[in-house]
Amino acid sequence: MDILLISRCPPFPLYHGDRLIPYHLARELSSRGHRIDLLAFYQQPEDIAEIPRYERFFNMVRLVREPERSLKSYR
């Protein structure tokens, strides 16, 4: 089955708990033979450097810079 995984953060590097959910989900689905594409927001430039680590789980990876937020945007 082809699956598009949409996440608020990329699964690598594994230094925050919110990255563990998409990581384990992708690991399990790929082990069952599913083809997974990833669309995720990133905050730090270091997230881009981790893209080569995605190849074992994902068919395609697109990381989109998370928009800057301000107090004005919460009105």
MDAnalysis code that builds the backbone (N, CA, C; Angstrom):
import MDAnalysis as mda
import numpy as np

u = mda.Universe.empty(225, n_residues=75, atom_resindex=np.repeat(np.arange(75), 3), trajectory=True)
u.add_TopologyAttr("name", ["N", "CA", "C"] * 75)
u.add_TopologyAttr("resid", np.arange(1, 76))
u.add_TopologyAttr("resname", ["MET", "ASP", "ILE", "LEU", "LEU", "ILE", "SER", "ARG", "CYS", "PRO", "PRO", "PHE", "PRO", "LEU", "TYR", "HIS", "GLY", "ASP", "ARG", "LEU", "ILE", "PRO", "TYR", "HIS", "LEU", "ALA", "ARG", "GLU", "LEU", "SER", "SER", "ARG", "GLY", "HIS", "ARG", "ILE", "ASP", "LEU", "LEU", "ALA", "PHE", "TYR", "GLN", "GLN", "PRO", "GLU", "ASP", "ILE", "ALA", "GLU", "ILE", "PRO", "ARG", "TYR", "GLU", "ARG", "PHE", "PHE", "ASN", "MET", "VAL", "ARG", "LEU", "VAL", "ARG", "GLU", "PRO", "GLU", "ARG", "SER", "LEU", "LYS", "SER", "TYR", "ARG"])
u.atoms.positions = np.array([
    [0.848, -1.166, 0.000],
    [0.000, 0.000, 0.000],
    [0.898, 1.235, 0.000],
    [0.502, 2.262, -0.741],
    [1.212, 3.543, -0.731],
    [0.601, 4.430, 0.353],
    [1.453, 5.005, 1.193],
    [0.996, 5.804, 2.335],
    [1.719, 7.141, 2.334],
    [0.972, 8.224, 2.555],
    [1.552, 9.549, 2.753],
    [1.482, 9.853, 4.245],
    [2.639, 9.980, 4.870],
    [2.722, 10.314, 6.293],
    [2.941, 11.818, 6.406],
    [1.994, 12.507, 7.019],
    [2.087, 13.950, 7.228],
    [2.347, 14.173, 8.711],
    [3.423, 14.912, 9.000],
    [3.834, 15.077, 10.393],
    [4.178, 16.532, 10.681],
    [3.946, 16.958, 11.910],
    [4.281, 18.327, 12.304],
    [5.773, 18.509, 12.517],
    [6.517, 17.395, 12.569],
    [7.971, 17.461, 12.696],
    [8.581, 16.231, 12.032],
    [9.810, 16.345, 11.553],
    [10.458, 15.183, 10.939],
    [10.866, 14.158, 12.003],
    [10.965, 12.889, 11.631],
    [11.295, 11.868, 12.616],
    [12.760, 11.819, 13.038],
    [13.645, 12.474, 12.318],
    [15.070, 12.489, 12.685],
    [15.521, 13.922, 12.895],
    [16.454, 14.177, 13.759],
    [17.099, 13.292, 14.726],
    [16.159, 12.997, 15.896],
    [16.396, 11.889, 16.538],
    [15.522, 11.414, 17.621],
    [15.915, 12.022, 18.961],
    [15.791, 13.331, 19.091],
    [16.152, 13.955, 20.367],
    [14.966, 14.579, 21.074],
    [13.779, 14.494, 20.512],
    [12.562, 14.958, 21.181],
    [11.520, 13.855, 21.107],
    [10.679, 13.785, 22.104],
    [9.654, 12.756, 22.143],
    [8.646, 12.835, 21.021],
    [8.350, 14.059, 20.533],
    [7.356, 14.184, 19.469],
    [7.850, 13.603, 18.146],
    [9.128, 13.321, 18.021],
    [9.671, 12.709, 16.810],
    [9.593, 11.185, 16.862],
    [9.386, 10.642, 18.031],
    [9.340, 9.188, 18.171],
    [8.103, 8.576, 17.520],
    [6.984, 9.277, 17.560],
    [5.751, 8.729, 16.992],
    [5.882, 8.518, 15.489],
    [6.243, 9.549, 14.692],
    [6.384, 9.279, 13.252],
    [7.513, 8.295, 12.940],
    [8.564, 8.284, 13.751],
    [9.667, 7.345, 13.532],
    [9.189, 5.899, 13.670],
    [8.541, 5.594, 14.797],
    [8.093, 4.216, 15.029],
    [6.985, 3.813, 14.061],
    [6.120, 4.748, 13.715],
    [5.066, 4.463, 12.748],
    [5.672, 4.112, 11.388],
    [6.625, 4.919, 10.926],
    [7.275, 4.657, 9.637],
    [8.061, 3.352, 9.670],
    [8.757, 3.101, 10.755],
    [9.543, 1.870, 10.876],
    [8.647, 0.634, 10.785],
    [7.539, 0.671, 11.488],
    [6.630, -0.477, 11.488],
    [5.962, -0.667, 10.125],
    [5.479, 0.424, 9.534],
    [4.808, 0.308, 8.236],
    [5.762, -0.161, 7.142],
    [6.992, 0.354, 7.146],
    [7.947, -0.072, 6.116],
    [8.360, -1.530, 6.321],
    [8.407, -1.987, 7.563],
    [8.749, -3.395, 7.809],
    [7.658, -4.336, 7.303],
    [6.448, -3.811, 7.140],
    [5.337, -4.608, 6.613],
    [5.222, -4.502, 5.095],
    [6.178, -3.810, 4.470],
    [6.221, -3.750, 3.011],
    [5.496, -2.579, 2.379],
    [5.024, -1.625, 3.172],
    [4.331, -0.468, 2.612],
    [5.337, 0.555, 2.084],
    [4.948, 1.270, 1.024],
    [5.762, 2.369, 0.498],
    [5.260, 3.652, 1.150],
    [6.162, 4.394, 1.790],
    [5.764, 5.564, 2.568],
    [6.442, 6.807, 2.012],
    [5.639, 7.859, 1.800],
    [6.147, 9.188, 1.479],
    [5.960, 10.048, 2.716],
    [6.891, 10.980, 2.938],
    [6.843, 11.837, 4.127],
    [6.704, 13.297, 3.725],
    [5.761, 13.978, 4.347],
    [5.611, 15.425, 4.253],
    [5.619, 15.940, 5.684],
    [6.623, 16.758, 6.028],
    [6.758, 17.213, 7.413],
    [7.270, 18.644, 7.454],
    [6.920, 19.336, 8.522],
    [7.467, 20.666, 8.779],
    [8.789, 20.521, 9.516],
    [9.712, 21.429, 9.250],
    [10.958, 21.441, 10.015],
    [11.183, 22.833, 10.577],
    [11.933, 22.913, 11.683],
    [12.209, 24.184, 12.347],
    [13.679, 24.551, 12.279],
    [14.546, 23.571, 12.378],
    [15.983, 23.817, 12.453],
    [16.667, 23.379, 11.159],
    [17.708, 24.103, 10.728],
    [18.458, 23.680, 9.542],
    [19.086, 22.292, 9.706],
    [19.358, 21.884, 10.933],
    [19.923, 20.558, 11.176],
    [18.980, 19.444, 10.706],
    [17.678, 19.744, 10.683],
    [16.710, 18.745, 10.222],
    [16.953, 18.377, 8.761],
    [17.359, 19.338, 7.952],
    [17.639, 19.092, 6.536],
    [18.844, 18.160, 6.391],
    [19.831, 18.325, 7.247],
    [21.043, 17.500, 7.173],
    [20.759, 16.024, 7.453],
    [19.633, 15.731, 8.068],
    [19.282, 14.350, 8.420],
    [18.584, 13.595, 7.292],
    [18.297, 14.256, 6.174],
    [17.536, 13.628, 5.093],
    [18.131, 12.287, 4.633],
    [19.457, 12.117, 4.521],
    [19.969, 10.796, 4.098],
    [19.540, 9.635, 5.008],
    [19.253, 9.905, 6.253],
    [18.809, 8.845, 7.178],
    [17.395, 8.357, 6.872],
    [16.640, 9.119, 6.090],
    [15.254, 8.775, 5.793],
    [15.124, 7.666, 4.753],
    [16.185, 7.412, 3.989],
    [16.087, 6.518, 2.838],
    [15.661, 5.097, 3.196],
    [15.942, 4.651, 4.395],
    [15.574, 3.270, 4.713],
    [14.080, 3.103, 4.996],
    [13.369, 4.199, 5.284],
    [11.936, 4.111, 5.566],
    [11.056, 4.718, 4.480],
    [11.532, 5.776, 3.834],
    [10.654, 6.578, 2.984],
    [11.039, 6.514, 1.515],
    [10.018, 6.477, 0.678],
    [10.189, 6.516, -0.764],
    [10.513, 7.940, -1.218],
    [9.809, 8.929, -0.665],
    [9.982, 10.338, -1.003],
    [9.883, 11.151, 0.280],
    [10.711, 12.195, 0.387],
    [10.709, 13.059, 1.569],
    [10.604, 14.510, 1.125],
    [9.653, 15.239, 1.713],
    [9.531, 16.679, 1.498],
    [9.444, 17.335, 2.866],
    [10.421, 18.183, 3.162],
    [10.399, 18.950, 4.401],
    [10.101, 20.399, 4.047],
    [9.143, 20.977, 4.756],
    [8.697, 22.349, 4.519],
    [9.008, 23.164, 5.762],
    [9.625, 24.323, 5.566],
    [9.972, 25.194, 6.695],
    [8.705, 25.623, 7.418],
    [8.679, 25.429, 8.721],
    [7.529, 25.850, 9.521],
    [7.479, 27.368, 9.557],
    [6.306, 27.961, 9.305],
    [6.214, 29.425, 9.314],
    [6.513, 30.001, 10.696],
    [7.127, 31.159, 10.698],
    [7.383, 31.863, 11.960],
    [6.051, 32.303, 12.547],
    [5.947, 32.228, 13.840],
    [4.711, 32.637, 14.512],
    [4.979, 33.860, 15.365],
    [3.970, 34.682, 15.477],
    [4.062, 35.855, 16.340],
    [2.779, 35.938, 17.161],
    [2.808, 36.756, 18.184],
    [1.599, 36.927, 18.992],
    [0.460, 37.490, 18.161],
    [0.786, 38.275, 17.168],
    [-0.230, 38.866, 16.310],
    [-1.021, 37.792, 15.555],
    [-0.386, 36.699, 15.222],
    [-1.053, 35.645, 14.455],
    [-2.070, 34.863, 15.284],
    [-2.074, 35.015, 16.587],
    [-3.009, 34.287, 17.440],
    [-4.321, 35.034, 17.661],
    [-4.484, 36.172, 17.064],
    [-5.737, 36.939, 17.222],
    [-6.814, 36.439, 16.325],
])
